[in-house]
């Protein structure tokens, strides 16, 4: 079967001309730069940056799924060792995710595909990191708080790329992804030390537990980032013609694809006669999280190719099946339809990412997980390039790992 190409010749040309633009005022990244610089110098020059990224992603997903396996509904006590594994998994992913760009500069293998691949892995990591954080604090006892926390996390990640689509520059605030990752590591470590039951205990003179306090604190941090870094940028007008996005579209247009995921997710959960979300929260969040990841990847591609983003997508077939099943009075048990939605979202996301990567590799004459010999540089030059990049990064406080 021959599929129609995802990217046309015009989009591939614009992608090859794409220049990465980023600003950062992260609190933690300046302190982590020496660690990242030391780790990247330990890597062999033949190791491809994308291989580093996906290795960290696999570790992160695996450790998160182990925790979810032992506590799928987030209501039971999580094994302490599983929480420790999650903390280690996030640390490994965060470190590898931060050094892939340094390795790309070190080996002279930077390309737009690296930036796209990096964002794609981040979109998947967000799903499992958010879910594991909710499970480790036992938020399944308050499932709608769990729904709120996970989907606000998904939406905030989407908004980061929404404002990039509008302004052409990815912005990282003082409290952003690095701070969030280390904060979640702290939650897992506390669970490892004191046990997950500590999160159910009420705060002194308060009528709610520590887990609800965590949700409120995270939401306040997310709100600060959204209002200070994203909202103003989106509403103040884009870099395109007449204040449009860089693709010449309305600055509010990306809200529609996101709404087509989050609104049905809420309605389906509310209208479920079998209480599908309350009974299977982890399965539900992963299924819809993969749908959000697909939509986010399409937004990143639209930004990098300066093209319009379609509102409808094949990945929405999964949520549509759940909706239609409810409309016809649950002709099929909702649990099985939810599994079908999850499988479809995973297959559709993989198919899209696979095709996009192959098309870009063909257009740019590069390989996804291997550095071509002609791109390699001598070790001395690589070390000098790394030192220069690190100095430039520290001077601008833009320590983020993205690569072009």
Buried (B, 14 or more C-beta within 10 A) or exposed (E): EEEEBBBEEEBBEBBBEBEBBBBBBBBBBBEBBEEBBEBBBEBEBEBBBBBBBBBBBBBBBEBBBBBBEBBBBBBBEBBBEBBBBBBBBBBBBBBBBBBBBBBBBBBBBBBBBBBBBBBBBBBBBBBBBBBBBBBBBBBBBBBBBBBBBBBBBBBBBBBBBBBBBBBBBBBBBBBBBBBBBBBBBEBBBBBBEEBBEBBBEEEEEEEEBBBBBBBEEBBEBBEEBBEBBBBEBBEEBBBBEEEBBBBEBBBEBBBEBBEBBBEBBBBBBEEBEBEBBBBBBBBBBBBBBBBBBBBBBBBBBBBBBBBEBEEEBEBBBBBBBBBEBBEEEBEEEBEEBBBBBBEBBBEBBEBBBEBBBEBBBEBBEBBBBBBEEEBBBEEEEBEEBBEEBBEEBBEEBBBBBBBB
